[in-house]
């Protein structure tokens, strides 16, 4: 069995024997439709069609690993999620990552940051995706990989727009794909505890 990879080794993923994995949280159906309507509006105003072809989610973690690690990874992630309570996510207006991404801000990122911190235990066994400010700030992208002129045209408009919605994060979804140009598929879904559930340590 593949027992893992050295996380600090140089790594350029080309799909050869490695899978790309993402751990994401999807909004509920009502918020999902609200964001997709905003994406459609962005396309109508700025003509960037690929904005409507990406679906809204919060990326919590991303990494590369051999397929032989998959069952072990699922067990580890399940153990973490089985001790994590569901939590409320509030989306509050827009911001931007220069020079290509306009996103929805998350007002209460602490539960997401806590979950991401717990998942860092995987880093000793996988190749973590290269970190960036985009990864460190929990968000939902409205429009990413924008041409720079479109970004500079749209950001002042969206910085004045309002958007507010909230949903309950009840599960973490593991996505995987075998090649940079492949479509990611759902590998597993990990349910959190109910929001009001007390862990053993809290009761004791």
Secondary structure as UniProt FT lines:
FT   TURN            7..8
FT   STRAND          18..25
FT   HELIX           29..46
FT   HELIX           49..53
FT   STRAND          58..66
FT   HELIX           67..69
FT   HELIX           70..81
FT   TURN            82..83
FT   STRAND          87..97
FT   TURN            98..100
FT   STRAND          101..106
FT   HELIX           110..119
FT   HELIX           120..124
FT   STRAND          127..128
FT   HELIX           133..136
FT   STRAND          139..143
FT   HELIX           148..160
FT   STRAND          164..169
FT   STRAND          171..177
FT   TURN            180..181
FT   STRAND          185..191
FT   TURN            195..196
FT   HELIX           200..203
//
